[in-house]
Amino acid sequence: MSSAHAQYKGPLFDAHLHYNDEACVHDAQASPGCPYPLADVLDRMQRNGVRAIVANSRPNEGTRALAQAREQTRAAGVTVVPFVRLYRNRADYNNWFRDPSIVAMVNTELARGTPAGPYRGLGEFHLYDSANADGPVAQQLMALADEKGLAILAHVDDVAVEKLMGHTPSKGRNTRLIWAHTGIGGSSVARVDALMAKFPQLRGELSYRPGLTCGDGALCPEWRALLLKYPDRFLIGSDTWVNQRWAQYDDLMKGYRAWLGTLPADVAKKIAWDNGATLFGVPDPAPR
């Protein structure tokens, strides 16, 4: 990357973070194991200037552990925005959209809330076949999200985005769907552009996004143009779905800071921080 560009120095909002049981088991009934204890993951966030996170974990005990550690998160300067994840275990990845017990679990979690406040969204969930967006549970949960004002974090293709939006009372006009990876399958920039135009509350999260950066780590031209066209609609995330991503956390955040630094300063801050903070009402962090 050209040395003419300084790295972005401001706060980061990690809008796609998992604290799954591979990283640390928080269920007293399960076998103990904690390769990445709470103090360690908070240190990774703090030293990288991550000042807020969307926490969604398998199972939800990982998110609750982050939400409960209010003294530690406050000391690290990290705001936790909790989401209800639809997965109790790995089997749920491929079956949640047809399993009514998932709806019951979601409603139980929403009623319980967290020590950091109410849940603010549902997901991340996966649909490996877009036809499953028409499953009864998917339809119920999309309508529930609209009813309760919850955001959605969905790992789906472009076809499923349209299907899911169609299952809400507003037909997606008011549905705050965060498109995980903005299409990990590589939906074209033109298709992403069309969906952004069609659904004014659609956001794109940029971890793992194919074609986002070119060989030198800089933004590819068509993606740079899209980010400049929709500066209020994109978010960054770590997607710590496996422990390797925790090990790479420093490099992931450095990579974001590098290409953010090539954008106009106001656009960089929107994508890095403002868009997530505005979406969830998180105040600007105090200087550290």
Phi and psi in degrees as a GROMACS rama.xvg file:
@    title "Ramachandran Plot"
@    xaxis  label "Phi"
@    yaxis  label "Psi"
@TYPE xy
-59.5424  135.022  SER-2
-73.652  -5.24214  SER-3
-69.6863  -16.3409  ALA-4
-104.102  126.438  HIS-5
-82.3719  150.634  ALA-6
-68.3477  149.088  GLN-7
-63.2871  132.291  TYR-8
-109.011  -3.79989  LYS-9
-83.8876  -170.682  GLY-10
-71.9185  154.7  PRO-11
-117.096  142.678  LEU-12
-113.529  109.385  PHE-13
-84.8558  100.709  ASP-14
-91.5962  14.2395  ALA-15
-155.896  80.2111  HIS-16
-125.298  131.668  LEU-17
-111.17  141.308  HIS-18
-121.965  69.2  TYR-19
-75.1746  170.062  ASN-20
-71.4078  -13.7962  ASP-21
-66.3556  -33.5275  GLU-22
-78.5429  -39.7068  ALA-23
-166.276  127.206  CYS-24
-84.1216  124.537  VAL-25
-112.482  0.446877  HIS-26
-91.0656  118.393  ASP-27
-63.1119  -21.1235  ALA-28
-80.1964  -16.7151  GLN-29
-94.785  168.111  ALA-30
-65.922  135.302  SER-31
-69.7618  152.32  PRO-32
173.598  131.134  GLY-33
-154.059  75.0032  CYS-34
-61.2125  -29.2403  PRO-35
-126.416  82.5423  TYR-36
-65.668  164.884  PRO-37
-54.1325  -45.877  LEU-38
-59.3165  -36.5344  ALA-39
-69.5205  -46.6649  ASP-40
-68.6875  -35.3713  VAL-41
-68.0247  -34.71  LEU-42
-63.9951  -38.9841  ASP-43
-62.7178  -41.9075  ARG-44
-64.9375  -48.2333  MET-45
-61.4155  -45.913  GLN-46
-72.0143  -14.8885  ARG-47
-101.523  6.35001  ASN-48
71.3782  22.8508  GLY-49
-81.7723  114.607  VAL-50
-108.341  -3.91278  ARG-51
-158.155  152.687  ALA-52
-140.345  146.188  ILE-53
-90.8768  111.337  VAL-54
-97.5577  121.277  ALA-55
-143.643  126.093  ASN-56
-138.403  154.101  SER-57
-115.257  112.976  ARG-58
-78.2438  -174.726  PRO-59
-68.641  -11.2163  ASN-60
-59.1919  -31.2913  GLU-61
-64.6728  -42.0537  GLY-62
-66.4281  -41.3418  THR-63
-63.254  -34.8803  ARG-64
-62.9422  -41.5526  ALA-65
-65.7375  -41.9825  LEU-66
-68.2111  -31.0958  ALA-67
-77.9331  -25.2255  GLN-68
-83.1491  58.4511  ALA-69
-65.8024  -37.6181  ARG-70
-65.4556  -43.2676  GLU-71
-69.5627  -41.7692  GLN-72
-67.5824  -36.3762  THR-73
-63.7941  -42.1462  ARG-74
-64.3566  -33.976  ALA-75
-82.2232  -8.61568  ALA-76
73.463  29.2526  GLY-77
-113.592  126.385  VAL-78
-93.395  130.502  THR-79
-99.7473  122.16  VAL-80
-106.595  104.231  VAL-81
-85.5402  137.93  PRO-82
-116.163  149.076  PHE-83
-84.2472  120.403  VAL-84
-88.1589  149.153  ARG-85
-86.9544  1.8985  LEU-86
-110.542  120.894  TYR-87
-87.4043  -27.1888  ARG-88
-158.393  177.398  ASN-89
-66.9177  -27.3047  ARG-90
-61.3505  -28.4293  ALA-91
-69.8067  -19.1839  ASP-92
-55.9665  -40.667  TYR-93
-100.358  3.99502  ASN-94
-136.514  -7.85396  ASN-95
-59.0993  -34.3252  TRP-96
-72.6805  -7.4001  PHE-97
-123.128  8.01437  ARG-98
-107.635  105.763  ASP-99
-63.4153  -20.3919  PRO-100
-66.2834  -21.3085  SER-101
-65.9518  -40.3903  ILE-102
-62.775  -42.3969  VAL-103
-62.5948  -42.8415  ALA-104
-62.3295  -43.9552  MET-105
-60.8041  -45.5838  VAL-106
-64.9366  -36.318  ASN-107
-63.7139  -45.0725  THR-108
-64.78  -42.8421  GLU-109
-61.5339  -39.8531  LEU-110
-68.1467  -33.2485  ALA-111
-75.8855  -38.0243  ARG-112
68.4933  -167.205  GLY-113
-136.507  163.404  THR-114
-62.3159  -17.346  PRO-115
-93.2512  7.03815  ALA-116
113.755  -174.755  GLY-117
-67.0438  155.757  PRO-118
-64.216  143.393  TYR-119
-108.803  -4.83382  ARG-120
-170.298  177.506  GLY-121
-122.196  141.428  LEU-122
116.418  -177.311  GLY-123
-69.526  139.065  GLU-124
-126.874  158.256  PHE-125
-114.575  143.709  HIS-126
-131.483  104.718  LEU-127
-79.8766  -16.7313  TYR-128
-125.993  118.326  ASP-129
-61.441  -23.7982  SER-130
-61.0514  -26.8142  ALA-131
-72.7403  -7.86218  ASN-132
-65.1626  -17.8534  ALA-133
-90.7994  3.08853  ASP-134
-63.1237  153.251  GLY-135
-61.1053  -37.7782  PRO-136
-70.5001  -40.1353  VAL-137
-59.5683  -43.0041  ALA-138
-64.7608  -43.0854  GLN-139
-62.4249  -44.0449  GLN-140
-71.9018  -33.7666  LEU-141
-65.5454  -41.8465  MET-142
-65.2814  -39.251  ALA-143
-62.1656  -42.3254  LEU-144
-60.9736  -43.5212  ALA-145
-63.2738  -42.8286  ASP-146
-62.1977  -40.9073  GLU-147
-98.0681  1.85087  LYS-148
69.9672  32.6017  GLY-149
-92.6433  142.587  LEU-150
-78.2683  161.207  ALA-151
-123.13  134.878  ILE-152
-115.093  109.438  LEU-153
-125.486  127.819  ALA-154
-97.1556  92.9153  HIS-155
-146.562  172.592  VAL-156
-92.6274  179.407  ASP-157
-65.517  -34.2581  ASP-158
-64.2732  -43.6105  VAL-159
-66.3706  -32.3788  ALA-160
-56.4599  -47.9581  VAL-161
-66.014  -39.3437  GLU-162
-63.9079  -48.2276  LYS-163
-61.1301  -44.047  LEU-164
-60.7857  -34.2869  MET-165
-69.3438  -14.5016  GLY-166
-91.8445  8.11528  HIS-167
-104.648  152.555  THR-168
-55.5293  -33.3198  PRO-169
-87.2057  1.40086  SER-170
54.8436  36.1523  LYS-171
86.5428  -4.14521  GLY-172
-68.873  -30.8861  ARG-173
-114.172  7.22533  ASN-174
-88.005  119.605  THR-175
-86.7266  85.006  ARG-176
-100.022  120.852  LEU-177
-93.2923  115.266  ILE-178
-84.3495  101.527  TRP-179
-57.667  127.784  ALA-180
68.6756  2.45525  HIS-181
47.575  41.2178  THR-182
93.1202  83.4408  GLY-183
-65.7723  -19.4198  ILE-184
-78.1016  -5.10064  GLY-185
92.1871  35.9  GLY-186
-51.6567  139.526  SER-187
-63.3308  156.561  SER-188
-60.1731  -37.1534  VAL-189
-63.0057  -39.0306  ALA-190
-69.4908  -41.1427  ARG-191
-60.94  -44.6009  VAL-192
-57.1789  -45.2531  ASP-193
-64.126  -39.6147  ALA-194
-69.9249  -37.8339  LEU-195
-61.2848  -39.829  MET-196
-68.66  -35.7126  ALA-197
-75.5566  -37.375  LYS-198
-118.497  99.9425  PHE-199
-66.62  -16.8119  PRO-200
-101.759  6.01267  GLN-201
-73.9695  132.194  LEU-202
-118.006  152.168  ARG-203
-113.42  124.476  GLY-204
-97.9832  140.349  GLU-205
-107.637  4.56846  LEU-206
-64.8189  143.612  SER-207
62.0609  9.21826  TYR-208
-69.3144  115.434  ARG-209
-61.8977  138.756  PRO-210
80.1346  1.95867  GLY-211
-67.1085  -47.095  LEU-212
-117.266  153.451  THR-213
-99.0858  -171.551  CYS-214
-57.1134  -29.294  GLY-215
-92.6488  9.71205  ASP-216
83.1965  -2.22676  GLY-217
-83.1907  160.299  ALA-218
-62.2643  136.281  LEU-219
-68.5926  148.599  CYS-220
-55.436  -41.8438  PRO-221
-69.7351  -30.8283  GLU-222
-75.9595  -37.2575  TRP-223
-58.3903  -44.3351  ARG-224
-62.7253  -38.7088  ALA-225
-69.1748  -40.9484  LEU-226
-64.2219  -35.986  LEU-227
-71.9102  -29.028  LEU-228
-73.1283  -37.1273  LYS-229
-124.6  64.1054  TYR-230
-66.5686  -18.8171  PRO-231
-93.4042  7.87125  ASP-232
-121.537  2.87472  ARG-233
-120.322  150.203  PHE-234
-134.794  160.157  LEU-235
-109.934  160.233  ILE-236
-160.083  157.266  GLY-237
-91.1903  -31.8745  SER-238
49.2488  66.3377  ASP-239
-81.9008  61.5772  THR-240
-79.3523  -21.2686  TRP-241
-132.612  161.39  VAL-242
-63.5569  -25.5234  ASN-243
-58.5228  -33.928  GLN-244
-69.9387  -32.8544  ARG-245
-64.7938  -41.2902  TRP-246
-62.6849  -30.1443  ALA-247
-94.2651  5.84823  GLN-248
-55.3202  -44.8562  TYR-249
-57.6986  -46.811  ASP-250
-67.3444  -36.5327  ASP-251
-61.2199  -45.6333  LEU-252
-70.0992  -35.7118  MET-253
-63.603  -38.5524  LYS-254
-61.9457  -42.8641  GLY-255
-62.2096  -46.7756  TYR-256
-60.6916  -33.169  ARG-257
-65.9582  -52.6291  ALA-258
-77.1665  -27.4523  TRP-259
-59.8268  -34.301  LEU-260
-67.1264  -13.8533  GLY-261
-87.9179  -7.47466  THR-262
-93.9753  159.937  LEU-263
-53.4619  144.829  PRO-264
-57.384  -39.1931  ALA-265
-69.4529  -37.2309  ASP-266
-68.2523  -42.5302  VAL-267
-58.4472  -45.017  ALA-268
-67.5624  -35.0705  LYS-269
-61.2096  -49.6672  LYS-270
-69.5523  -38.8425  ILE-271
-71.9291  -38.589  ALA-272
-137.66  -54.7345  TRP-273
-58.8698  -40.3564  ASP-274
-64.4742  -42.9843  ASN-275
-68.7923  -42.1449  GLY-276
-63.6607  -41.0779  ALA-277
-66.84  -42.3214  THR-278
-58.7691  -37.083  LEU-279
-115.164  9.18721  PHE-280
65.6972  36.2524  GLY-281
-90.3731  125.327  VAL-282
-69.2221  155.93  PRO-283
-58.864  139.566  ASP-284
-73.4466  150.913  PRO-285
-70.0255  146.617  ALA-286
-57.3477  145.34  PRO-287
